[in-house]
């Protein structure tokens, strides 16, 4: 969809604060405003209601719904975004109360819209379309209108919009086809991962809150040339590049989709195959925007999502980025080990980061001397790619190489060890 079709949409943001959620609600609503900005909309006003529990029928109470309708009409608002998940009936009832020209969407639908805007790869586009069909389509059938109502505007765009004009039976067929295509793509991704495993190169995944600077770091270290904007979810598709460490070893560095608070589980499931890059990494770099006052809570969100993905036990290096803008909450690192401060934009601290990555990948490594025959130079290449070569002497028949290796590399090259341990457990 052309960007000018959604640019400048006038929107209202709505939140209901229940007991014990006041502070979190304020933060979440501010984040919703940033999401809307990323999608191309303009926040005209925000409304918060304090209520024991959301209204089953309209989420807001009846009086607050009437007040919302008044301000929507007065300010010529055409989109209302709720900072929650709305049921199809709640959307229908709200749209009836707010008028024919007003669309109602929820937080998940807004995030899906941004995903649709930023998906670049074929897999990413299919993932977005599948998530939209499963979640968005039923919710956009308010007012009893046809699915063709999804013609334009924030919360309606995406690779799957042409399919949304068909009947439910066709939608189900489309969903099954997309699921099968994504299964095949996931299998291809696994095959590629196995091939990378055979190379012996360590895998490091950059994870963290959206807009923490993950893509900027990958670009700085590898000249990846991927989009790095000061917007939420600027990067949706994972990108893997080779990166050389100070000792000469080459690792595989992957940029992943950003996390966000209240990220619905159905979205996590939809992007599971791409998030598996984090699950299969040898080391995680948790990127944090050090200049953000919410840094501490963003770390908690990231850690919780990594736990849900099954990556909670991975070695972690906390990378506090944007330090050139100042450190907002120094206490955010409290109780956490392996912390480093950098600026991916200026390069400040990046060399120290690479050194620390090297140290963490080789914790448990030891110095080994290998005798590698001249006709087995592939083994020497493995050392240069995946270990720190300290000394090499070439002879008529073989090269004598001293290197710092971890257990994985040693397992590949043990046959060339000049003085191997009697038992592998001695490692």
Protein Blocks (a to p, Z undefined) as FASTA:
>chain_A
ZZklmgopacdddddddehilmmmmmmmmmmmmmmmmnopacfbdcddddfbacfklopa
fklmmmmmmmmmmnopabdcddbdddfklmmmmmmmnojklccddfklmmmmmmmmmomb
fmlmmmmmmmmmmmmmmmmmgghiafklmngcehiacjklmmmmpcfklmmmmmmmmmmm
mmmmmmmmmmmmmmmmmnopacdddeddehilmmmmmmmmnonopacddbehkbfbdcdd
ddddfkopacdddddddddehiafklmmmmmmmmmmmmmpcbdcddddfkbmklmmmmmm
mmmmmmmnopmmgccddddehklnopfblmlmgoiahiadddfknopoklmmmmmmmmmm
mgoiacddddddfklmmmmmmmmmmmccfbdcddfkbccddddddfklmmmmmmmpmbac
fbfklZZ
